[in-house]
Amino acid sequence: MSDDARLIRSSSLMGLGTIVSRITGFIRNLLLVAVLGTGILGDAYNVANTTPNIIYNLLIGGALSAVFVPQIVKSFRDADGGSVYVSRLVSLLTTALFVITAAAMIVAPLFISIYAPSFTGRSRDVTIAFALYCLPQILFYGLFGLLGQVANAKEKFGPMMWAPIANNLVVIALFAYFLSVTDEISLQTITDGQVRVLGIGTTLGIALQALILIPTITSSGLKLRFRTDWRGVGLDKAIRLASWMFLFVLISQLGFLVTVNLATRAGVAAGVAYGVGYTPYANAYLILLLPHSIVTISIVTALLPRLSNFAIDKKLDEVRNLISTALRYVGIITVPASFFFLLFGERVAEVL
C-alpha cells in the first residue's frame, strides 16, 4: 500500500470516529442545556468541567503528541521493543498525574477565582463543588492521552478516536436520567446530591474513555510494568524538548483564560438564565472546530509515527514530501470550511 493510500485509510478511520464522537457530543450538549440551561448554572458546570482539561493540557497534554511520540517510536527499535522505555514513561507520568490531581483538588477555589472571578456567592460555591468532583479527570485525561499516543505510535489509530464516544454515551445517560427524574433545576435549587451525581458521573465518563484503551496496549506486544528507575534512560531529553511545547501551550491558555473571564462576566452581567455566558461560547467553538478535529488531527496523528521514523533515519526528503502531502489534504477541506463558516456561521448556529 502506498504512503498516500495508507494516510487516507488511517485518516478516514480516525475521521469517522471523530464524526461519530462529535455527533454524540452534540447530543450530550443538547441534554446538558436541557438540564442545566445556558445561564450561570450551565456556566458553573462547564467551567468546572473544563478546568481539568486546561490543567492537563498546560502541564502534560501538549508534550505527549509533539515530543513523546517520536521518543516512543524510537524506543520501539530497542532490543525489548520499547517495553522498558514506555514502562518508565508511563510510570513517571502517571505518578506526576497523581500529584498534579491531588494538588489541583486542594487549590480548586483558586482555579475558579482565576477562570471565573465574576462568580460570587452561590455561583462560586456551586462551581467549586462541581470542580472538586471533576478535577480527578486530570488523571484520566493523562492516562487517555498517554495510552492513546502509545497506541498511535504502534499505528493503532482507531481506539483513541473512538474511545471518546464511550465517554459521551455515559454523560448522555447521566443527563437523560436527570431529565427523567428531576424537575427544572436552577442555580438556587440544585442540591449538593445533584451536584455530586453530575460531577462524579461526568468524571466516570472520562475514566471509561481512558481505561478502554488498556486492551489495545496489552495486545500491541508491549509488556508494561511500573518502574521507578527513571534516571539516565533518556527521559530527561524528552522533558527538555517538552519545555518548548509547554511555552506554546502556556501562551494559548492565557488567551483561553481571557476568553473564559469575558464570557463568564458577560453571563453574570446579563442576569438572565440563557444564551449569554460561557456555555453558548463553548458550544459555538465546538462547531467551529469540526473541520480541524475531523481532518487536521486525523491526518497529523496518522503522519506522526512515520515522520518520526523518517526523522530518526535522517530521511529529510521523505519528511518534506510527507508534510507537503498532508498540507494539501488538510487545505482541501479546511480552507473552504473557513470561508463557509465566515459566510454562514450565524445561520449554522441558528439551525443547531
N, C-alpha and C positions, 0 to 999 in steps of 0.2 A: 504494500500500500504506500503511495507517495506521501510526502510530508503534507501537501495541501489536503489530500483526502483524509489523512489522519487528523489534521487540525479541524477540518469541517465536521468529521464524525464526532470527535471528542467535544467540540464546542456545541454541536447540536444536542448531544445528550445532556450537557450541563444547562444549555439554554432552555430545553424542555423542562428540566427540573425547576429552573428559576421561574418559568412561566406558571407552572402549577403552584409553586410556592407563593408567587405574587397573587394568584387568584385566591388561594386560601387565606393569604394575609389580608387581602381586601375584604373578604367575608369576616375575618376576625375584627378588622377595624370597624366595619358596619355594626357588628354586635357590640363592640366597645362603646361606640357612640350611642347605641340604643340603651345601654345600661348606665353609662356614666355621663353621657352628653358631651358637648364640645365646649363647655364652660370651664369654670375653675376646678370642679371635681375631676373632669376628664384631664385637665392640665396637670393636676396633682398626681394622678396615676401615671401619665405619660412622662412627666419629668422624673419621677422616682424610677420608672421602668427603663428610662434612657440612661440614667446615671451610671449603672454598672457597665454598660456598653462603652460609655465615654471613658471611664477609668481604665477598662481593659484595653481599648484602642490606644490610649495615651501611653500606657506603660509597657504593653507587650504586643498588642494586636498588629500594629503596623510593621513590626520587625519580622513577624512569623513568615509571611509570604516573600517579602523582599530580601531578607537576609538568611533566614534559617533554611528555607527550601533548597537553595544552592548548596549549603553546607551538608544538608541531609543527603542530597543526590550524590555529592562527592563521597560521603561515607559508605554508600552502597558498594563502592569499589574496594572497601576493606575486606580482609580475609573472612571476617564474620558476617559480611553482607550488610554491615551498618548497625547490627543489633546493639553493640556496646555503646556506640556514639549516640544513637537515638535514645537508648535507655537512660543515658546520662542527661541528655537534653530534656527528656520528658520528666525525669526525676527533679532536675533543677527548677524547671519552670512550674511544675506542679507545687513544689514547696514554696516558691515565690508567690504563686497564686493564693495559696492558703494564707500566707502572711498578709498579702495585699487585701484580701477579702476581709480578714479579721480587723485590720486597721481601718478599712473603709466603713465597716459597721460601727466602729467606735466613734468615728467622726462624722457620721451620717448627717447630723444637723448642720455641720459646716458646709457640706456639699450643697445642701438645699439653700443655705444662705447665699452661696456663690451663684447657683444657677437660677434661683427664683427668689431674689431679695425682696420682691414686691409682695410675696406671700407673708401674711402675718396672722396671728391668732389661729382660728380653726383651720384655715387653708394650709398654714405651715405645719400644724400638728398632724394633719391627715397625710400630707406629703412625706413627712419624716417617717410616719408609721408605715406607709407603703414602701419607702426606701429601705427600711430595716428588713423587710421580707424579700425585697428584690435584690439587694446587694450581694447575696450569695451567688447570684448569676455570674459574677466576675469569675469565680472558679470554673463554672461550667462553660462560659464563653471561651475561657482559656483552653480548657480541655478540648472543646469542639474545634477551635482554631488549630491547635497543635496536632491533634489526631487527624484532622482533615488535611493539613498540609503534608503530614507523613503519607497519607493515602494518595494525595496528588503527586508527591514525589515518586511514588510507585506507579504513577499513571493510572490510578483507580479514581477517576474524576467524578463519577456519578454520585457516590454516597454523600459527599459534602454538600452537593447542590440539592439533593433530595431530602436530607435529614431535617431541614427547617420545616418541611411540610408536617412532620410529626409534631413539632412544637406548635404550629398553627392549629392543628386539629385539637390539641389539648386545650388551648386557650379558647377556641371556638366552643368546645364542650363546656368549658367553665362559664363563659358568658351566656350561652344558651340555657344552662342550668339556672343562672341568676335571673334571666328573663322569665323563666317558668315558675319560680318560687317566690319572687320578691315583687313588691310594688315599686313605683318610681322612687329612686333614691337621689338624694342631693348631698351637697357638702355638709349641710346641717343635720341630715337624718341618717347618714351612713354610720353603721355601728362598728365597734372595734372588731367584732367577729367577722363582719363582711369584709373589712379591710384585710384581715388575716387570711381569709379564704381566697380573695382575689390575689393577694401578694404571693402566697405560697403556691397557689395554682399556676400562676404565671411563671414562677421560678421552676416548678416541676417540668413545665414545657421545655425550658432551656436545658434542664438536666437530661431529659429524654433525648433531645437533639444531639447532645454530646455523647451519651452512653451508647446510642445506636450505631456509632462508628467503631466501637470496640471490635465487633466480629470482623470488620473489614481489615483492621490492623492485624488481628491474630491469624487471619487467613493469608496474609501477604508474605509470610515466611520470616518476619521479624520476631525475635524472641526477646520481649521486653521484660526487664527486671528493675526493681527500684535500686538505685545505686547512689552512693554518696561520694565517690571518688571523682569529683568534678574538676580538680586542678590538673593542669598540664596535659589536657586532652584536646585542646583546640577550641573549647567553648569560649575562651576569652577573646579569640579573634572574631567569632560571630557576634559577641556582645559589643565589641568595639565598632564593628560595621553597623550594628543596630543603632548606635548613637546618632548617626546621621538621619535615619528614619524617625527616630524619636523627635528630633528637631522639627522635621517636616510635620509630623502628627501634632506636635505642640502648637505650631502656628495655625494649623487647620482647626484645632479645638478651641483656640482663642476666638476665632471667627464664629464658631458654633456657640460659644459662651455668650457672645454679644447678641446673637440671634435669639437664643432662648430667653435671655433677660428682656429683650424688647418685646418678645411675643407674650411672655407671662405678664409683663407690666401692662401691655395692651388689654389683656383679658381682665385684669383687676380693675383697670381704669374704666373699662366699658360697663362693668357691673351688670352684665347680662348673662344668661345661662347657656348661650350658644354662640358659636360662629366667629369668635374674635381672637382667642389666645393661641397657645402653643399647639393644641390638638389639631385645629384646621391647617396650620402650617405644616405639621408633621405629615398629615395625610396628603397634602399637595406635593410635598417633597418626595414622598414615596412614588407618586405618579410620575414626577419628573425624572426619577432615577431609573425608570423601567428600561429604556434602551441601553443605558450603561450597565445595568445589572444583568440583562439577558445576553447582550452581545459582548461588550468590552471585557467584563470579568470572566466570562466563559472562555473567550479566546486567550486572554492573558494567562489564565490558570492552566489551560492546555499547553501553552507555549513554554511555561517556566521550566519544567524538568528538562526539555530538550535544549533550551537556551543555556541552562546550567551545564549540561554535558558538553555542548559546543564550547562554552567559555573555559571549562576545565581542560579541554583538549586544545585550547587556543585556536579554534577554527573560527576566526573572526569574520570571514566571508559568509559562512553559514549563519552566524549570528545576525549580520546585517540583512541577509536575504530573508530570514525568518521574521525579523522585526518589520521589514518593509511589507511583507505579505500580510502580516497581522494588521498593520496600519490601514492597508487598503480595505481589508474585510471590515474593520471597525468603522471606517469612514463611510462605507456604502450605506450603513444603517444610521449611524449617529448624526451625520451631517443633515440628511433630510429630516430626521426626528427633531433636531434643534429648530429648524425652520417651522416644522409642524406645530410644535408647542408655542413658538413665538406668535404664530398666526391664530392658532385655535385653542390655546391653553385655557382661556376663560370658558369656552364652550365645553371643553372636556371636563373641567371641574363642575360645571353646571349639570352635565349629564350624570356624572358619577356621584 
